[in-house]
Amino acid sequence: MLRGVEGKVVLVSGAASGIGAAHVSVFASAGVKVVAGDVQIEKGQSVVANVNIAGGEAIFCELDVTSLAAWESAVAQARETYGRLDFLVNNAGIYMPGSVLEESPESWQRMIDVNQTGVLYGMKAALPALLDAGGGAIVNISSLYGIIGSPGSISYHATKGAVKMMTKGAALEHVKDNIRVNSIHPGQIDTPIIANLTPEADAAIKASIPMGRLGRPEEIAEVSLFLCSDMASYITGAEMRVDGGWCAT
Ligand SMILES: NC(=O)c1ccc[n+]([C@@H]2O[C@H](COP(=O)([O-])OP(=O)(O)OC[C@H]3O[C@@H](n4cnc5c(N)ncnc54)[C@H](O)[C@@H]3O)[C@@H](O)[C@H]2O)c1
């Protein structure tokens, strides 16, 4: 059992699917109360219902991460329901391919709004509650593509690189407040976001991962839980690569 998580309260964005949904079940299994936010209402409610049936404690709230007011409402729901907020996982994200020459202003702006501004707003809304709680932890889900480059994902690289650096800035802003802020950089994880890969591309990616397989969403959520726990008490501003060895090549 990880020290310092049982009885705490987490807000997870993008909780209706993939890595976010895995956070809801992994955190709830560790005795953390979960506020699960997403724009996909029915799917999010279903994730929460399954966790509650399994004995966890979770509520769903409608959350569009591009709206600061929606974030403030989600934090208020955490405080009203569970009396506090200790952890934030900024997980919601979208992926749209496109090179520098292909990228449209609309697609670029949408990626910035969701992947980058959404993370800023999440931290902005949650930090006052974490300060009130006497401390806490924030985990920002970036990507391996926030560390390494590739052709054809220019706006995704821009936003995920920004998340990595916003994490370090926020970590230093709150290092004296008992609040730790870290980023996770998943490699290729088996979730709906990669469903548009062709079988050939899927095989090529798998071939480039030393472990020879995609990651499971739970393998990201478990690192997140560790980063929130007291076992990670000396870790802040760090970028955790969870990539099956991809970056070691
Ligand atoms: N799957 C991977 O290989 C991989 C790799 C690196 C990083 N990531 C990152 O992990 C995070 C989770 O992605 P995933 O793989 O679970 O994908 P996913 O598509 O399964 O889940 C993303 C979730 O975010 C939600 N979302 C999208 N826009 C939103 C908005 N405006 N407000 C609130 N919620 C919104 C979606 O409804 C969905 O539930 C993302 O930030 C993604 O960039 C994923």
The ligand as a MOL file (V3000), in Angstrom:
LIG
                    3D

  0  0  0     0  0            999 V3000
M  V30 BEGIN CTAB
M  V30 COUNTS 44 48 0 0 0
M  V30 BEGIN ATOM
M  V30 1 N -2.5490 6.6880 -25.5360 0
M  V30 2 C -1.3150 7.0910 -25.7720 0
M  V30 3 O -0.5420 6.4390 -26.4800 0
M  V30 4 C -0.8150 8.3630 -25.1430 0
M  V30 5 C 0.5580 8.6410 -25.2420 0
M  V30 6 C 1.0620 9.8000 -24.6710 0
M  V30 7 C 0.2130 10.6710 -24.0260 0
M  V30 8 N -1.1230 10.4050 -23.9610 0 CHG=1
M  V30 9 C -1.9740 11.3880 -23.2710 0
M  V30 10 O -2.7600 10.7420 -22.3010 0
M  V30 11 C -3.9420 11.5000 -22.0600 0
M  V30 12 C -5.1510 10.5800 -22.0930 0
M  V30 13 O -5.2930 10.0640 -23.4030 0
M  V30 14 P -5.8600 8.6120 -23.7220 0
M  V30 15 O -4.7980 7.8820 -24.4240 0
M  V30 16 O -6.4620 8.0080 -22.5190 0 CHG=-1
M  V30 17 O -6.9700 8.9940 -24.8090 0
M  V30 18 P -8.5680 8.8340 -24.7980 0
M  V30 19 O -8.9990 9.4200 -26.0840 0
M  V30 20 O -8.9280 7.4320 -24.4840 0
M  V30 21 O -9.0360 9.7520 -23.5760 0
M  V30 22 C -9.0070 11.1540 -23.6200 0
M  V30 23 C -10.1550 11.6620 -22.7850 0
M  V30 24 O -10.0790 13.1090 -22.7640 0
M  V30 25 C -11.3960 13.5830 -22.9130 0
M  V30 26 N -11.3930 14.9580 -23.4330 0
M  V30 27 C -11.0890 15.3840 -24.6800 0
M  V30 28 N -11.2870 16.7030 -24.7690 0
M  V30 29 C -11.7410 17.1200 -23.5530 0
M  V30 30 C -12.1200 18.3780 -23.0270 0
M  V30 31 N -12.1180 19.4910 -23.7690 0
M  V30 32 N -12.5030 18.4460 -21.7350 0
M  V30 33 C -12.5380 17.3160 -20.9650 0
M  V30 34 N -12.2050 16.0950 -21.4150 0
M  V30 35 C -11.8040 16.0010 -22.7080 0
M  V30 36 C -12.0780 12.6220 -23.8630 0
M  V30 37 O -13.4910 12.7300 -23.7880 0
M  V30 38 C -11.5350 11.2980 -23.3740 0
M  V30 39 O -12.3590 10.7380 -22.3750 0
M  V30 40 C -3.9490 12.5900 -23.1300 0
M  V30 41 O -3.4830 13.8120 -22.5810 0
M  V30 42 C -2.9780 12.0690 -24.1710 0
M  V30 43 O -2.3920 13.1080 -24.9470 0
M  V30 44 C -1.6520 9.2810 -24.5030 0
M  V30 END ATOM
M  V30 BEGIN BOND
M  V30 1 1 1 2
M  V30 2 2 2 3
M  V30 3 1 2 4
M  V30 4 1 4 5
M  V30 5 2 4 44
M  V30 6 2 5 6
M  V30 7 1 6 7
M  V30 8 2 7 8
M  V30 9 1 8 9
M  V30 10 1 8 44
M  V30 11 1 9 10
M  V30 12 1 9 42
M  V30 13 1 10 11
M  V30 14 1 11 12
M  V30 15 1 11 40
M  V30 16 1 12 13
M  V30 17 1 13 14
M  V30 18 2 14 15
M  V30 19 1 14 16
M  V30 20 1 14 17
M  V30 21 1 17 18
M  V30 22 2 18 19
M  V30 23 1 18 20
M  V30 24 1 18 21
M  V30 25 1 21 22
M  V30 26 1 22 23
M  V30 27 1 23 24
M  V30 28 1 23 38
M  V30 29 1 24 25
M  V30 30 1 25 26
M  V30 31 1 25 36
M  V30 32 1 26 27
M  V30 33 1 26 35
M  V30 34 2 27 28
M  V30 35 1 28 29
M  V30 36 1 29 30
M  V30 37 2 29 35
M  V30 38 1 30 31
M  V30 39 2 30 32
M  V30 40 1 32 33
M  V30 41 2 33 34
M  V30 42 1 34 35
M  V30 43 1 36 37
M  V30 44 1 36 38
M  V30 45 1 38 39
M  V30 46 1 40 41
M  V30 47 1 40 42
M  V30 48 1 42 43
M  V30 END BOND
M  V30 END CTAB
M  END
